[in-house]
Amino acid sequence: MDTASILGELEDVARRLGIEVRSAAGNFRGGRCTVEDDEIIMLNDNHLPETRLRVLATALHDAPLDTIYLKPAVRRALEEAWADTAEVPHESN
């Protein structure tokens, strides 16, 4: 599966879990947040598809993914993104 297809699948997964996915261009990294009790994942249209995939994967890391069917290619992409994210040092505030 190509990155665009996996992105579409992951957006569908989020929606099936009750998480709204929004996409806009701007000066932000993106990620998961709660707005008025609604869970939202924001994606930045200015980012490369691979970056949007990592943002989605990170946002879905703690989601109950075992409750829904994931295509093997999508599960593999999630696991790869999680492994890549674990290797990147995080900024401290």
PDB file of N, CA, C and O in Angstrom:
ATOM      1  N   MET A   1       0.843  -1.191   0.000  1.00  0.00           N
ATOM      2  CA  MET A   1       0.000   0.000   0.000  1.00  0.00           C
ATOM      3  C   MET A   1       0.880   1.243   0.000  1.00  0.00           C
ATOM      4  O   MET A   1       1.918   1.276   0.661  1.00  0.00           O
ATOM      5  N   ASP A   2       0.469   2.251  -0.732  1.00  0.00           N
ATOM      6  CA  ASP A   2       1.227   3.495  -0.725  1.00  0.00           C
ATOM      7  C   ASP A   2       0.819   4.355   0.485  1.00  0.00           C
ATOM      8  O   ASP A   2      -0.183   4.084   1.147  1.00  0.00           O
ATOM      9  N   THR A   3       1.603   5.370   0.747  1.00  0.00           N
ATOM     10  CA  THR A   3       1.403   6.214   1.925  1.00  0.00           C
ATOM     11  C   THR A   3       0.034   6.877   1.920  1.00  0.00           C
ATOM     12  O   THR A   3      -0.613   6.951   2.965  1.00  0.00           O
ATOM     13  N   ALA A   4      -0.421   7.359   0.775  1.00  0.00           N
ATOM     14  CA  ALA A   4      -1.729   8.018   0.702  1.00  0.00           C
ATOM     15  C   ALA A   4      -2.853   7.056   1.073  1.00  0.00           C
ATOM     16  O   ALA A   4      -3.794   7.441   1.767  1.00  0.00           O
ATOM     17  N   SER A   5      -2.762   5.818   0.620  1.00  0.00           N
ATOM     18  CA  SER A   5      -3.777   4.816   0.947  1.00  0.00           C
ATOM     19  C   SER A   5      -3.779   4.497   2.441  1.00  0.00           C
ATOM     20  O   SER A   5      -4.836   4.370   3.059  1.00  0.00           O
ATOM     21  N   ILE A   6      -2.591   4.372   3.005  1.00  0.00           N
ATOM     22  CA  ILE A   6      -2.485   4.090   4.443  1.00  0.00           C
ATOM     23  C   ILE A   6      -3.039   5.261   5.245  1.00  0.00           C
ATOM     24  O   ILE A   6      -3.723   5.056   6.248  1.00  0.00           O
ATOM     25  N   LEU A   7      -2.750   6.491   4.810  1.00  0.00           N
ATOM     26  CA  LEU A   7      -3.313   7.669   5.483  1.00  0.00           C
ATOM     27  C   LEU A   7      -4.834   7.615   5.486  1.00  0.00           C
ATOM     28  O   LEU A   7      -5.465   7.855   6.516  1.00  0.00           O
ATOM     29  N   GLY A   8      -5.414   7.305   4.355  1.00  0.00           N
ATOM     30  CA  GLY A   8      -6.868   7.204   4.263  1.00  0.00           C
ATOM     31  C   GLY A   8      -7.415   6.133   5.189  1.00  0.00           C
ATOM     32  O   GLY A   8      -8.431   6.336   5.854  1.00  0.00           O
ATOM     33  N   GLU A   9      -6.742   4.993   5.231  1.00  0.00           N
ATOM     34  CA  GLU A   9      -7.162   3.904   6.121  1.00  0.00           C
ATOM     35  C   GLU A   9      -7.076   4.330   7.587  1.00  0.00           C
ATOM     36  O   GLU A   9      -7.980   4.043   8.372  1.00  0.00           O
ATOM     37  N   LEU A  10      -5.994   5.014   7.954  1.00  0.00           N
ATOM     38  CA  LEU A  10      -5.828   5.448   9.348  1.00  0.00           C
ATOM     39  C   LEU A  10      -6.850   6.507   9.736  1.00  0.00           C
ATOM     40  O   LEU A  10      -7.328   6.521  10.871  1.00  0.00           O
ATOM     41  N   GLU A  11      -7.186   7.387   8.814  1.00  0.00           N
ATOM     42  CA  GLU A  11      -8.237   8.370   9.094  1.00  0.00           C
ATOM     43  C   GLU A  11      -9.566   7.656   9.330  1.00  0.00           C
ATOM     44  O   GLU A  11     -10.334   8.043  10.211  1.00  0.00           O
ATOM     45  N   ASP A  12      -9.835   6.615   8.542  1.00  0.00           N
ATOM     46  CA  ASP A  12     -11.052   5.834   8.734  1.00  0.00           C
ATOM     47  C   ASP A  12     -11.024   5.116  10.079  1.00  0.00           C
ATOM     48  O   ASP A  12     -12.045   5.060  10.764  1.00  0.00           O
ATOM     49  N   VAL A  13      -9.890   4.574  10.466  1.00  0.00           N
ATOM     50  CA  VAL A  13      -9.740   3.906  11.760  1.00  0.00           C
ATOM     51  C   VAL A  13     -10.070   4.891  12.882  1.00  0.00           C
ATOM     52  O   VAL A  13     -10.830   4.569  13.795  1.00  0.00           O
ATOM     53  N   ALA A  14      -9.497   6.082  12.809  1.00  0.00           N
ATOM     54  CA  ALA A  14      -9.760   7.093  13.842  1.00  0.00           C
ATOM     55  C   ALA A  14     -11.253   7.393  13.934  1.00  0.00           C
ATOM     56  O   ALA A  14     -11.811   7.458  15.029  1.00  0.00           O
ATOM     57  N   ARG A  15     -11.887   7.571  12.803  1.00  0.00           N
ATOM     58  CA  ARG A  15     -13.325   7.870  12.801  1.00  0.00           C
ATOM     59  C   ARG A  15     -14.139   6.723  13.388  1.00  0.00           C
ATOM     60  O   ARG A  15     -15.106   6.956  14.114  1.00  0.00           O
ATOM     61  N   ARG A  16     -13.752   5.479  13.078  1.00  0.00           N
ATOM     62  CA  ARG A  16     -14.457   4.325  13.643  1.00  0.00           C
ATOM     63  C   ARG A  16     -14.292   4.255  15.154  1.00  0.00           C
ATOM     64  O   ARG A  16     -15.133   3.687  15.852  1.00  0.00           O
ATOM     65  N   LEU A  17     -13.210   4.832  15.654  1.00  0.00           N
ATOM     66  CA  LEU A  17     -12.982   4.888  17.096  1.00  0.00           C
ATOM     67  C   LEU A  17     -13.625   6.120  17.729  1.00  0.00           C
ATOM     68  O   LEU A  17     -13.495   6.341  18.933  1.00  0.00           O
ATOM     69  N   GLY A  18     -14.319   6.921  16.921  1.00  0.00           N
ATOM     70  CA  GLY A  18     -14.991   8.102  17.445  1.00  0.00           C
ATOM     71  C   GLY A  18     -14.119   9.332  17.561  1.00  0.00           C
ATOM     72  O   GLY A  18     -14.450  10.272  18.284  1.00  0.00           O
ATOM     73  N   ILE A  19     -12.993   9.327  16.844  1.00  0.00           N
ATOM     74  CA  ILE A  19     -12.074  10.461  16.862  1.00  0.00           C
ATOM     75  C   ILE A  19     -12.177  11.190  15.530  1.00  0.00           C
ATOM     76  O   ILE A  19     -11.946  10.602  14.473  1.00  0.00           O
ATOM     77  N   GLU A  20     -12.521  12.459  15.584  1.00  0.00           N
ATOM     78  CA  GLU A  20     -12.630  13.259  14.362  1.00  0.00           C
ATOM     79  C   GLU A  20     -11.241  13.598  13.847  1.00  0.00           C
ATOM     80  O   GLU A  20     -10.342  13.904  14.630  1.00  0.00           O
ATOM     81  N   VAL A  21     -11.064  13.547  12.539  1.00  0.00           N
ATOM     82  CA  VAL A  21      -9.793  13.922  11.915  1.00  0.00           C
ATOM     83  C   VAL A  21     -10.030  15.190  11.109  1.00  0.00           C
ATOM     84  O   VAL A  21     -10.889  15.235  10.228  1.00  0.00           O
ATOM     85  N   ARG A  22      -9.250  16.225  11.428  1.00  0.00           N
ATOM     86  CA  ARG A  22      -9.322  17.492  10.700  1.00  0.00           C
ATOM     87  C   ARG A  22      -7.983  17.756  10.047  1.00  0.00           C
ATOM     88  O   ARG A  22      -6.934  17.355  10.552  1.00  0.00           O
ATOM     89  N   SER A  23      -8.037  18.436   8.920  1.00  0.00           N
ATOM     90  CA  SER A  23      -6.826  18.737   8.174  1.00  0.00           C
ATOM     91  C   SER A  23      -6.877  20.191   7.730  1.00  0.00           C
ATOM     92  O   SER A  23      -7.888  20.659   7.206  1.00  0.00           O
ATOM     93  N   ALA A  24      -5.779  20.896   7.945  1.00  0.00           N
ATOM     94  CA  ALA A  24      -5.694  22.299   7.544  1.00  0.00           C
ATOM     95  C   ALA A  24      -4.225  22.651   7.334  1.00  0.00           C
ATOM     96  O   ALA A  24      -3.331  21.988   7.859  1.00  0.00           O
ATOM     97  N   ALA A  25      -3.998  23.687   6.571  1.00  0.00           N
ATOM     98  CA  ALA A  25      -2.640  24.187   6.380  1.00  0.00           C
ATOM     99  C   ALA A  25      -2.374  25.238   7.441  1.00  0.00           C
ATOM    100  O   ALA A  25      -3.260  26.017   7.792  1.00  0.00           O
ATOM    101  N   GLY A  26      -1.162  25.255   7.944  1.00  0.00           N
ATOM    102  CA  GLY A  26      -0.832  26.252   8.950  1.00  0.00           C
ATOM    103  C   GLY A  26       0.536  26.009   9.545  1.00  0.00           C
ATOM    104  O   GLY A  26       1.306  25.177   9.065  1.00  0.00           O
ATOM    105  N   ASN A  27       0.821  26.741  10.588  1.00  0.00           N
ATOM    106  CA  ASN A  27       2.097  26.665  11.269  1.00  0.00           C
ATOM    107  C   ASN A  27       1.914  25.887  12.573  1.00  0.00           C
ATOM    108  O   ASN A  27       1.995  26.464  13.658  1.00  0.00           O
ATOM    109  N   PHE A  28       1.672  24.594  12.470  1.00  0.00           N
ATOM    110  CA  PHE A  28       1.496  23.743  13.639  1.00  0.00           C
ATOM    111  C   PHE A  28       1.971  22.338  13.307  1.00  0.00           C
ATOM    112  O   PHE A  28       2.040  21.951  12.141  1.00  0.00           O
ATOM    113  N   ARG A  29       2.295  21.585  14.345  1.00  0.00           N
ATOM    114  CA  ARG A  29       2.800  20.223  14.154  1.00  0.00           C
ATOM    115  C   ARG A  29       1.671  19.226  13.929  1.00  0.00           C
ATOM    116  O   ARG A  29       1.797  18.324  13.102  1.00  0.00           O
ATOM    117  N   GLY A  30       0.587  19.379  14.648  1.00  0.00           N
ATOM    118  CA  GLY A  30      -0.534  18.448  14.555  1.00  0.00           C
ATOM    119  C   GLY A  30      -0.487  17.429  15.667  1.00  0.00           C
ATOM    120  O   GLY A  30       0.522  17.290  16.359  1.00  0.00           O
ATOM    121  N   GLY A  31      -1.587  16.716  15.835  1.00  0.00           N
ATOM    122  CA  GLY A  31      -1.659  15.689  16.865  1.00  0.00           C
ATOM    123  C   GLY A  31      -3.070  15.567  17.404  1.00  0.00           C
ATOM    124  O   GLY A  31      -4.025  16.096  16.835  1.00  0.00           O
ATOM    125  N   ARG A  32      -3.179  14.854  18.516  1.00  0.00           N
ATOM    126  CA  ARG A  32      -4.473  14.557  19.122  1.00  0.00           C
ATOM    127  C   ARG A  32      -4.750  15.527  20.261  1.00  0.00           C
ATOM    128  O   ARG A  32      -3.868  15.832  21.063  1.00  0.00           O
ATOM    129  N   CYS A  33      -5.985  16.005  20.320  1.00  0.00           N
ATOM    130  CA  CYS A  33      -6.378  16.909  21.388  1.00  0.00           C
ATOM    131  C   CYS A  33      -7.863  16.718  21.683  1.00  0.00           C
ATOM    132  O   CYS A  33      -8.567  16.015  20.959  1.00  0.00           O
ATOM    133  N   THR A  34      -8.321  17.349  22.747  1.00  0.00           N
ATOM    134  CA  THR A  34      -9.727  17.309  23.113  1.00  0.00           C
ATOM    135  C   THR A  34     -10.262  18.735  23.080  1.00  0.00           C
ATOM    136  O   THR A  34      -9.687  19.639  23.688  1.00  0.00           O
ATOM    137  N   VAL A  35     -11.367  18.928  22.366  1.00  0.00           N
ATOM    138  CA  VAL A  35     -12.017  20.228  22.276  1.00  0.00           C
ATOM    139  C   VAL A  35     -13.474  20.028  22.685  1.00  0.00           C
ATOM    140  O   VAL A  35     -14.236  19.334  22.011  1.00  0.00           O
ATOM    141  N   GLU A  36     -13.839  20.646  23.789  1.00  0.00           N
ATOM    142  CA  GLU A  36     -15.212  20.532  24.300  1.00  0.00           C
ATOM    143  C   GLU A  36     -15.665  19.074  24.348  1.00  0.00           C
ATOM    144  O   GLU A  36     -16.727  18.730  23.830  1.00  0.00           O
ATOM    145  N   ASP A  37     -14.863  18.229  24.967  1.00  0.00           N
ATOM    146  CA  ASP A  37     -15.141  16.802  25.166  1.00  0.00           C
ATOM    147  C   ASP A  37     -15.103  15.964  23.882  1.00  0.00           C
ATOM    148  O   ASP A  37     -15.419  14.775  23.922  1.00  0.00           O
ATOM    149  N   ASP A  38     -14.728  16.552  22.757  1.00  0.00           N
ATOM    150  CA  ASP A  38     -14.595  15.806  21.505  1.00  0.00           C
ATOM    151  C   ASP A  38     -13.116  15.564  21.218  1.00  0.00           C
ATOM    152  O   ASP A  38     -12.311  16.494  21.256  1.00  0.00           O
ATOM    153  N   GLU A  39     -12.762  14.308  20.929  1.00  0.00           N
ATOM    154  CA  GLU A  39     -11.383  13.989  20.572  1.00  0.00           C
ATOM    155  C   GLU A  39     -11.170  14.301  19.096  1.00  0.00           C
ATOM    156  O   GLU A  39     -11.982  13.940  18.243  1.00  0.00           O
ATOM    157  N   ILE A  40     -10.062  14.978  18.816  1.00  0.00           N
ATOM    158  CA  ILE A  40      -9.751  15.420  17.455  1.00  0.00           C
ATOM    159  C   ILE A  40      -8.282  15.127  17.163  1.00  0.00           C
ATOM    160  O   ILE A  40      -7.423  15.269  18.033  1.00  0.00           O
ATOM    161  N   ILE A  41      -8.011  14.721  15.936  1.00  0.00           N
ATOM    162  CA  ILE A  41      -6.637  14.627  15.457  1.00  0.00           C
ATOM    163  C   ILE A  41      -6.490  15.678  14.366  1.00  0.00           C
ATOM    164  O   ILE A  41      -7.210  15.657  13.368  1.00  0.00           O
ATOM    165  N   MET A  42      -5.551  16.595  14.563  1.00  0.00           N
ATOM    166  CA  MET A  42      -5.280  17.643  13.580  1.00  0.00           C
ATOM    167  C   MET A  42      -4.076  17.241  12.738  1.00  0.00           C
ATOM    168  O   MET A  42      -3.035  16.848  13.263  1.00  0.00           O
ATOM    169  N   LEU A  43      -4.239  17.347  11.421  1.00  0.00           N
ATOM    170  CA  LEU A  43      -3.152  17.090  10.481  1.00  0.00           C
ATOM    171  C   LEU A  43      -2.851  18.368   9.717  1.00  0.00           C
ATOM    172  O   LEU A  43      -3.760  19.124   9.372  1.00  0.00           O
ATOM    173  N   ASN A  44      -1.589  18.604   9.456  1.00  0.00           N
ATOM    174  CA  ASN A  44      -1.161  19.800   8.739  1.00  0.00           C
ATOM    175  C   ASN A  44      -0.986  19.465   7.258  1.00  0.00           C
ATOM    176  O   ASN A  44      -0.161  18.626   6.894  1.00  0.00           O
ATOM    177  N   ASP A  45      -1.767  20.124   6.415  1.00  0.00           N
ATOM    178  CA  ASP A  45      -1.695  19.902   4.964  1.00  0.00           C
ATOM    179  C   ASP A  45      -0.341  20.298   4.376  1.00  0.00           C
ATOM    180  O   ASP A  45       0.008  19.854   3.282  1.00  0.00           O
ATOM    181  N   ASN A  46       0.424  21.125   5.087  1.00  0.00           N
ATOM    182  CA  ASN A  46       1.735  21.543   4.594  1.00  0.00           C
ATOM    183  C   ASN A  46       2.787  20.446   4.763  1.00  0.00           C
ATOM    184  O   ASN A  46       3.850  20.508   4.145  1.00  0.00           O
ATOM    185  N   HIS A  47       2.499  19.451   5.591  1.00  0.00           N
ATOM    186  CA  HIS A  47       3.466  18.380   5.840  1.00  0.00           C
ATOM    187  C   HIS A  47       3.430  17.326   4.745  1.00  0.00           C
ATOM    188  O   HIS A  47       2.423  17.151   4.060  1.00  0.00           O
ATOM    189  N   LEU A  48       4.536  16.637   4.598  1.00  0.00           N
ATOM    190  CA  LEU A  48       4.616  15.509   3.670  1.00  0.00           C
ATOM    191  C   LEU A  48       3.699  14.389   4.157  1.00  0.00           C
ATOM    192  O   LEU A  48       3.435  14.290   5.355  1.00  0.00           O
ATOM    193  N   PRO A  49       3.213  13.548   3.252  1.00  0.00           N
ATOM    194  CA  PRO A  49       2.355  12.437   3.663  1.00  0.00           C
ATOM    195  C   PRO A  49       2.996  11.554   4.744  1.00  0.00           C
ATOM    196  O   PRO A  49       2.303  11.084   5.646  1.00  0.00           O
ATOM    197  N   GLU A  50       4.287  11.332   4.660  1.00  0.00           N
ATOM    198  CA  GLU A  50       4.978  10.502   5.657  1.00  0.00           C
ATOM    199  C   GLU A  50       4.911  11.134   7.048  1.00  0.00           C
ATOM    200  O   GLU A  50       4.784  10.430   8.050  1.00  0.00           O
ATOM    201  N   THR A  51       4.997  12.457   7.103  1.00  0.00           N
ATOM    202  CA  THR A  51       4.894  13.155   8.381  1.00  0.00           C
ATOM    203  C   THR A  51       3.475  13.067   8.916  1.00  0.00           C
ATOM    204  O   THR A  51       3.280  12.838  10.110  1.00  0.00           O
ATOM    205  N   ARG A  52       2.485  13.244   8.056  1.00  0.00           N
ATOM    206  CA  ARG A  52       1.091  13.120   8.488  1.00  0.00           C
ATOM    207  C   ARG A  52       0.814  11.705   8.989  1.00  0.00           C
ATOM    208  O   ARG A  52       0.070  11.519   9.952  1.00  0.00           O
ATOM    209  N   LEU A  53       1.410  10.711   8.337  1.00  0.00           N
ATOM    210  CA  LEU A  53       1.242   9.328   8.785  1.00  0.00           C
ATOM    211  C   LEU A  53       1.804   9.153  10.190  1.00  0.00           C
ATOM    212  O   LEU A  53       1.167   8.516  11.030  1.00  0.00           O
ATOM    213  N   ARG A  54       2.992   9.710  10.465  1.00  0.00           N
ATOM    214  CA  ARG A  54       3.591   9.604  11.802  1.00  0.00           C
ATOM    215  C   ARG A  54       2.738  10.309  12.850  1.00  0.00           C
ATOM    216  O   ARG A  54       2.587   9.811  13.966  1.00  0.00           O
ATOM    217  N   VAL A  55       2.177  11.472  12.494  1.00  0.00           N
ATOM    218  CA  VAL A  55       1.303  12.196  13.420  1.00  0.00           C
ATOM    219  C   VAL A  55       0.073  11.347  13.745  1.00  0.00           C
ATOM    220  O   VAL A  55      -0.305  11.222  14.910  1.00  0.00           O
ATOM    221  N   LEU A  56      -0.547  10.768  12.725  1.00  0.00           N
ATOM    222  CA  LEU A  56      -1.712   9.902  12.937  1.00  0.00           C
ATOM    223  C   LEU A  56      -1.340   8.677  13.773  1.00  0.00           C
ATOM    224  O   LEU A  56      -2.071   8.311  14.694  1.00  0.00           O
ATOM    225  N   ALA A  57      -0.226   8.052  13.464  1.00  0.00           N
ATOM    226  CA  ALA A  57       0.200   6.863  14.206  1.00  0.00           C
ATOM    227  C   ALA A  57       0.435   7.194  15.671  1.00  0.00           C
ATOM    228  O   ALA A  57       0.020   6.443  16.553  1.00  0.00           O
ATOM    229  N   THR A  58       1.093   8.305  15.934  1.00  0.00           N
ATOM    230  CA  THR A  58       1.333   8.720  17.314  1.00  0.00           C
ATOM    231  C   THR A  58       0.024   8.995  18.033  1.00  0.00           C
ATOM    232  O   THR A  58      -0.149   8.615  19.191  1.00  0.00           O
ATOM    233  N   ALA A  59      -0.896   9.655  17.344  1.00  0.00           N
ATOM    234  CA  ALA A  59      -2.192   9.979  17.942  1.00  0.00           C
ATOM    235  C   ALA A  59      -3.012   8.733  18.248  1.00  0.00           C
ATOM    236  O   ALA A  59      -3.829   8.737  19.169  1.00  0.00           O
ATOM    237  N   LEU A  60      -2.802   7.673  17.487  1.00  0.00           N
ATOM    238  CA  LEU A  60      -3.570   6.443  17.675  1.00  0.00           C
ATOM    239  C   LEU A  60      -2.854   5.414  18.555  1.00  0.00           C
ATOM    240  O   LEU A  60      -3.370   4.318  18.777  1.00  0.00           O
ATOM    241  N   HIS A  61      -1.685   5.761  19.047  1.00  0.00           N
ATOM    242  CA  HIS A  61      -0.868   4.794  19.790  1.00  0.00           C
ATOM    243  C   HIS A  61      -1.604   4.188  20.982  1.00  0.00           C
ATOM    244  O   HIS A  61      -1.506   2.983  21.213  1.00  0.00           O
ATOM    245  N   ASP A  62      -2.331   4.992  21.736  1.00  0.00           N
ATOM    246  CA  ASP A  62      -3.021   4.502  22.927  1.00  0.00           C
ATOM    247  C   ASP A  62      -4.489   4.182  22.681  1.00  0.00           C
ATOM    248  O   ASP A  62      -5.229   3.901  23.624  1.00  0.00           O
ATOM    249  N   ALA A  63      -4.913   4.223  21.433  1.00  0.00           N
ATOM    250  CA  ALA A  63      -6.307   3.923  21.093  1.00  0.00           C
ATOM    251  C   ALA A  63      -6.547   2.409  21.165  1.00  0.00           C
ATOM    252  O   ALA A  63      -5.612   1.625  21.005  1.00  0.00           O
ATOM    253  N   PRO A  64      -7.781   2.003  21.401  1.00  0.00           N
ATOM    254  CA  PRO A  64      -8.100   0.568  21.495  1.00  0.00           C
ATOM    255  C   PRO A  64      -8.156  -0.097  20.108  1.00  0.00           C
ATOM    256  O   PRO A  64      -9.226  -0.498  19.649  1.00  0.00           O
ATOM    257  N   LEU A  65      -7.017  -0.206  19.462  1.00  0.00           N
ATOM    258  CA  LEU A  65      -6.956  -0.736  18.096  1.00  0.00           C
ATOM    259  C   LEU A  65      -7.279  -2.223  18.025  1.00  0.00           C
ATOM    260  O   LEU A  65      -7.584  -2.745  16.952  1.00  0.00           O
ATOM    261  N   ASP A  66      -7.213  -2.899  19.153  1.00  0.00           N
ATOM    262  CA  ASP A  66      -7.543  -4.324  19.150  1.00  0.00           C
ATOM    263  C   ASP A  66      -9.048  -4.570  19.038  1.00  0.00           C
ATOM    264  O   ASP A  66      -9.484  -5.714  18.910  1.00  0.00           O
ATOM    265  N   THR A  67      -9.839  -3.498  19.086  1.00  0.00           N
ATOM    266  CA  THR A  67     -11.297  -3.633  18.999  1.00  0.00           C
ATOM    267  C   THR A  67     -11.812  -3.536  17.571  1.00  0.00           C
ATOM    268  O   THR A  67     -12.997  -3.753  17.322  1.00  0.00           O
ATOM    269  N   ILE A  68     -10.922  -3.209  16.623  1.00  0.00           N
ATOM    270  CA  ILE A  68     -11.343  -3.070  15.230  1.00  0.00           C
ATOM    271  C   ILE A  68     -10.357  -3.793  14.319  1.00  0.00           C
ATOM    272  O   ILE A  68      -9.208  -4.043  14.684  1.00  0.00           O
ATOM    273  N   TYR A  69     -10.841  -4.121  13.121  1.00  0.00           N
ATOM    274  CA  TYR A  69      -9.986  -4.802  12.145  1.00  0.00           C
ATOM    275  C   TYR A  69      -9.072  -3.790  11.470  1.00  0.00           C
ATOM    276  O   TYR A  69      -9.512  -2.724  11.040  1.00  0.00           O
ATOM    277  N   LEU A  70      -7.797  -4.138  11.384  1.00  0.00           N
ATOM    278  CA  LEU A  70      -6.816  -3.347  10.630  1.00  0.00           C
ATOM    279  C   LEU A  70      -6.209  -4.244   9.560  1.00  0.00           C
ATOM    280  O   LEU A  70      -5.810  -5.374   9.842  1.00  0.00           O
ATOM    281  N   LYS A  71      -6.142  -3.746   8.353  1.00  0.00           N
ATOM    282  CA  LYS A  71      -5.471  -4.491   7.289  1.00  0.00           C
ATOM    283  C   LYS A  71      -4.015  -4.710   7.709  1.00  0.00           C
ATOM    284  O   LYS A  71      -3.425  -3.845   8.356  1.00  0.00           O
ATOM    285  N   PRO A  72      -3.441  -5.839   7.356  1.00  0.00           N
ATOM    286  CA  PRO A  72      -2.052  -6.108   7.747  1.00  0.00           C
ATOM    287  C   PRO A  72      -1.075  -5.004   7.342  1.00  0.00           C
ATOM    288  O   PRO A  72      -0.176  -4.673   8.115  1.00  0.00           O
ATOM    289  N   ALA A  73      -1.230  -4.432   6.156  1.00  0.00           N
ATOM    290  CA  ALA A  73      -0.327  -3.364   5.707  1.00  0.00           C
ATOM    291  C   ALA A  73      -0.474  -2.118   6.576  1.00  0.00           C
ATOM    292  O   ALA A  73       0.504  -1.413   6.824  1.00  0.00           O
ATOM    293  N   VAL A  74      -1.683  -1.848   7.034  1.00  0.00           N
ATOM    294  CA  VAL A  74      -1.930  -0.682   7.888  1.00  0.00           C
ATOM    295  C   VAL A  74      -1.326  -0.919   9.264  1.00  0.00           C
ATOM    296  O   VAL A  74      -0.681  -0.028   9.818  1.00  0.00           O
ATOM    297  N   ARG A  75      -1.526  -2.103   9.820  1.00  0.00           N
ATOM    298  CA  ARG A  75      -0.938  -2.440  11.132  1.00  0.00           C
ATOM    299  C   ARG A  75       0.592  -2.363  11.052  1.00  0.00           C
ATOM    300  O   ARG A  75       1.237  -1.847  11.964  1.00  0.00           O
ATOM    301  N   ARG A  76       1.168  -2.875   9.962  1.00  0.00           N
ATOM    302  CA  ARG A  76       2.618  -2.832   9.780  1.00  0.00           C
ATOM    303  C   ARG A  76       3.111  -1.382   9.721  1.00  0.00           C
ATOM    304  O   ARG A  76       4.127  -1.042  10.329  1.00  0.00           O
ATOM    305  N   ALA A  77       2.383  -0.526   8.984  1.00  0.00           N
ATOM    306  CA  ALA A  77       2.765   0.892   8.886  1.00  0.00           C
ATOM    307  C   ALA A  77       2.695   1.566  10.254  1.00  0.00           C
ATOM    308  O   ALA A  77       3.564   2.369  10.593  1.00  0.00           O
ATOM    309  N   LEU A  78       1.664   1.246  11.045  1.00  0.00           N
ATOM    310  CA  LEU A  78       1.559   1.797  12.401  1.00  0.00           C
ATOM    311  C   LEU A  78       2.755   1.370  13.245  1.00  0.00           C
ATOM    312  O   LEU A  78       3.389   2.198  13.898  1.00  0.00           O
ATOM    313  N   GLU A  79       3.056   0.089  13.230  1.00  0.00           N
ATOM    314  CA  GLU A  79       4.154  -0.423  14.042  1.00  0.00           C
ATOM    315  C   GLU A  79       5.489   0.181  13.628  1.00  0.00           C
ATOM    316  O   GLU A  79       6.328   0.474  14.480  1.00  0.00           O
ATOM    317  N   GLU A  80       5.694   0.369  12.327  1.00  0.00           N
ATOM    318  CA  GLU A  80       6.928   0.999  11.847  1.00  0.00           C
ATOM    319  C   GLU A  80       7.004   2.455  12.295  1.00  0.00           C
ATOM    320  O   GLU A  80       8.061   2.924  12.718  1.00  0.00           O
ATOM    321  N   ALA A  81       5.883   3.167  12.204  1.00  0.00           N
ATOM    322  CA  ALA A  81       5.861   4.571  12.626  1.00  0.00           C
ATOM    323  C   ALA A  81       6.109   4.679  14.127  1.00  0.00           C
ATOM    324  O   ALA A  81       6.824   5.576  14.573  1.00  0.00           O
ATOM    325  N   TRP A  82       5.524   3.771  14.911  1.00  0.00           N
ATOM    326  CA  TRP A  82       5.750   3.793  16.360  1.00  0.00           C
ATOM    327  C   TRP A  82       7.212   3.525  16.677  1.00  0.00           C
ATOM    328  O   TRP A  82       7.776   4.158  17.570  1.00  0.00           O
ATOM    329  N   ALA A  83       7.836   2.594  15.959  1.00  0.00           N
ATOM    330  CA  ALA A  83       9.243   2.284  16.182  1.00  0.00           C
ATOM    331  C   ALA A  83      10.113   3.485  15.814  1.00  0.00           C
ATOM    332  O   ALA A  83      11.056   3.812  16.535  1.00  0.00           O
ATOM    333  N   ASP A  84       9.800   4.146  14.692  1.00  0.00           N
ATOM    334  CA  ASP A  84      10.563   5.328  14.274  1.00  0.00           C
ATOM    335  C   ASP A  84      10.427   6.451  15.294  1.00  0.00           C
ATOM    336  O   ASP A  84      11.401   7.138  15.601  1.00  0.00           O
ATOM    337  N   THR A  85       9.214   6.639  15.821  1.00  0.00           N
ATOM    338  CA  THR A  85       8.959   7.704  16.789  1.00  0.00           C
ATOM    339  C   THR A  85       9.697   7.437  18.088  1.00  0.00           C
ATOM    340  O   THR A  85      10.181   8.371  18.728  1.00  0.00           O
ATOM    341  N   ALA A  86       9.791   6.169  18.490  1.00  0.00           N
ATOM    342  CA  ALA A  86      10.480   5.816  19.729  1.00  0.00           C
ATOM    343  C   ALA A  86      11.974   6.104  19.647  1.00  0.00           C
ATOM    344  O   ALA A  86      12.621   6.330  20.670  1.00  0.00           O
ATOM    345  N   GLU A  87      12.522   6.096  18.441  1.00  0.00           N
ATOM    346  CA  GLU A  87      13.948   6.327  18.259  1.00  0.00           C
ATOM    347  C   GLU A  87      14.309   7.806  18.188  1.00  0.00           C
ATOM    348  O   GLU A  87      15.480   8.165  18.305  1.00  0.00           O
ATOM    349  N   VAL A  88      13.296   8.680  17.995  1.00  0.00           N
ATOM    350  CA  VAL A  88      13.549  10.104  17.868  1.00  0.00           C
ATOM    351  C   VAL A  88      13.508  10.732  19.257  1.00  0.00           C
ATOM    352  O   VAL A  88      12.517  10.572  19.969  1.00  0.00           O
ATOM    353  N   PRO A  89      14.563  11.445  19.662  1.00  0.00           N
ATOM    354  CA  PRO A  89      14.524  12.099  20.979  1.00  0.00           C
ATOM    355  C   PRO A  89      13.444  13.182  21.003  1.00  0.00           C
ATOM    356  O   PRO A  89      13.306  13.950  20.052  1.00  0.00           O
ATOM    357  N   HIS A  90      12.692  13.236  22.082  1.00  0.00           N
ATOM    358  CA  HIS A  90      11.618  14.219  22.218  1.00  0.00           C
ATOM    359  C   HIS A  90      12.151  15.470  22.883  1.00  0.00           C
ATOM    360  O   HIS A  90      13.029  15.410  23.744  1.00  0.00           O
ATOM    361  N   GLU A  91      11.600  16.619  22.466  1.00  0.00           N
ATOM    362  CA  GLU A  91      11.986  17.885  23.086  1.00  0.00           C
ATOM    363  C   GLU A  91      11.401  17.951  24.479  1.00  0.00           C
ATOM    364  O   GLU A  91      10.279  17.496  24.703  1.00  0.00           O
ATOM    365  N   SER A  92      12.138  18.506  25.410  1.00  0.00           N
ATOM    366  CA  SER A  92      11.597  18.691  26.750  1.00  0.00           C
ATOM    367  C   SER A  92      11.186  20.147  26.901  1.00  0.00           C
ATOM    368  O   SER A  92      11.825  21.053  26.366  1.00  0.00           O
ATOM    369  N   ASN A  93      10.114  20.347  27.637  1.00  0.00           N
ATOM    370  CA  ASN A  93       9.603  21.712  27.850  1.00  0.00           C
ATOM    371  C   ASN A  93      10.091  22.257  29.150  1.00  0.00           C
ATOM    372  O   ASN A  93       9.767  23.390  29.505  1.00  0.00           O
TER     373      ASN A  93
END
